[in-house]
Amino acid sequence: MTMEKVVLWVPTATKRPESWTCVDAYMRMSIPDNVQMIWKRGTPGNVQVVWNEVVKEFLASDADWLWSVHDDVLFHTDTLPRLMSWGKPLVSALVFHRQSPVLPHIWKEIPEGGGYSQRIQDTKNFFLRYPNHIKFGPHIIEPRPEDALEETGFTSTSCTLIHRKVLEAMREEVKELWFKMDSEYGGGEDRNFFEHARIAGYPNFVDRSCVAGHIIGDVPTGAADFLMWESVSTFKGTGEEEETVARMRAEIPIK
């Protein structure tokens, strides 16, 4: 059996301590027999500088996989073997926003445009096919549904497994800025990362049956929170233009 070295990387831009809920998940997570885990916590500082330094350090090692898990996201303990089981060089768990209406981190297109309501409807329909798995917080749907894996434009790197060959293929194009902010104000680093990965020949996949959630206090969001959005009459924190939200409401009526 070939041994695989996986670096569990917890990026951070602040000095906040890890949530004990997250630490518990790290301690209890399932590790395949052929996997050697290596812990790496990002040093607090400028995201663009720190995250790229971590990638360079990773590529200088002999590790095979970089598993990015943000320090404000909780994952199911079986997430690593599930993500590895797909055999994809770039694959993410399904992560939900913490803001109401708790939308999925799935965008259909790069650059953004036209995929907003589609990603909501697709995710909703997926969970309605598996109603027993509409749960709060992180979870894994077993047995693994055949339609769980979805190719995406981009998602969040807050629970993403990345093979070293993806980062190596991107290196020349991105000039060692794998994570690049859109402006001095920050943001956009995930979209830029997945866009350049696709250009390098590695599209991203999201396993919708492997759910992680952003933490509010010590409580992570999940599929049940997402499906509750139908009862929400206003959309806050979505970053969408008014006409986009109006179109989304028309396509997916709110009760």
Secondary structure by P-SEA (a helix, b strand, c coil): cbbbbbbbcccccccccccaaaaaaaaaccccccbbbbbbbbccccaaaaaaaaaaaaaaccccbbbbbccccccccaaaaaaacccccccccbbbbccccccccccccccccccaaaaaaaaaaaaaaccccccccbbbbcccccccccccccccccbbbbcaaaaaaacccccccccccccccccaaaaaaaaaaaaacbbbbbcccbbbbbbcccccccaaaaaacccccccccccccaaaaaaaaaacccc
